[in-house]
Amino acid sequence: MTALAPSGVGLASDRQWAEKGDSGQMTHRPPSPSFARDIMPMFRPDDIACMRPMGVRLNNPDWMTDPGGDPEHPDHANARRVFAVLKKGSMPPDQPWSNAWLAIYDDWMANGFAP
């Protein structure tokens, strides 16, 4: 696929970009996930409250998008550690995330941890 900006538009945002598929028809590419719009709403209030005493701030975009690493993760350690626990299925304990939700989170990480 080839990404193309709509004609007559200078710099296009993610929502304005379109892709030309194999059929030659233009389709709109969905925006990359962001923490505020896509990730944060997936955490329930009880999830946030449960993790807060352990120093995990699921509802804090600065904490979740912190680029700092640790010995296990070269960058964005907070978000990567949360993802590892979500993927393992041990958080939240009463209702593990679906594969679709995990894919959204993974896409958010792959596309730069947008706040």
N, C-alpha and C positions, 0 to 999 in steps of 0.2 A: 504494500500500500504506500501511496505517496501523500504526504501531508501538504495541503495547499491552503493558502489564505484566501478568503473570499475576495473576488475582484472589487476594486475600489476601496479596499480597507488597508490602512497602514499596518500597524502592528496589531494583530488580532489576539484576543485573549483565548484561553483554552476553549471557552464556550463557542467562540466564533470559528475556530479552525474546523476544517472538514477533511475527510479522507476520501481519496478516489480508490475504490475497490477494484477487484478483478473485472467486474461488470462495466466499469467505467463511470458508474453513477456516483454522485457525491453523497456522502453520509456525514452527519455531524458526529464528531468524536466527543464522548462524554468527558467532563472535566476530570482531572486527576483528583483522587480523594484528598480531603483536608481533615485535620483533626476536629475542628469545630463543627463542620457540616456532616461528616461521615463517621468518625470514630467515637467521639464523645457521646453522641446519642445512644450508642450501643451499650454503654455502661449504665447499669441501673443504680439508683441512689443507694441501695443496700450494698452493691459491689464497691462503690466508692467509700462508703462508711466502713466497710469491713477491712479494706486495704489501708486506710488512712493511718491507723496505729502502727503499721509496719513501715511507714514512711513512703508508701506508694501512693502518689497523688494522681489518680486516674482522671480527675476532672480538671487538672491544671495543664493548660497547653504549654506553658514554659517548661514544666518538668517533663512532660511527655515528648516534647520536641527538642530537648536539650541535646546538643550534638556531642557532648562528652562521652568518652568511652570508658571501659574498664578492662581488666585482664581477659575477660571472655569475649567482649565485643569492642571492636576498634572505634566505633562511633555509635551515637544514639543508644547507649546502653540501657537507659530507662525503658524506652519503647521496645527494644529488642527483648529485654527480660520479661516484660509484660506479655509480649507475643509468645514467647517460649512457654509460659505457663498456660496461656489460653490454648495454644496448640496441643499441649499435653492433655488438656481436658480437666485439669484440676482447679481451674478458675473459670467462671464461678462454680462452686462445688455442687450447687443444686441444678444447674442447667448449662452444660458446656455449650460453647458457641458452635453454630452450624459451620459447615465448610464454606458456605457463601459469605458469612461474616468474617471468617478467617481470611478468605481471599481478598476482601475489601481492605482489611488491616495490612495484609501482605503487599497489596497494591499501593497503599499509602506509604509504606516504608520504601518500596522500590522506586516510587516517584518523588522521593526527597523529603518526607516527613513534613508536609505543608501544615502550618498552624491552622 
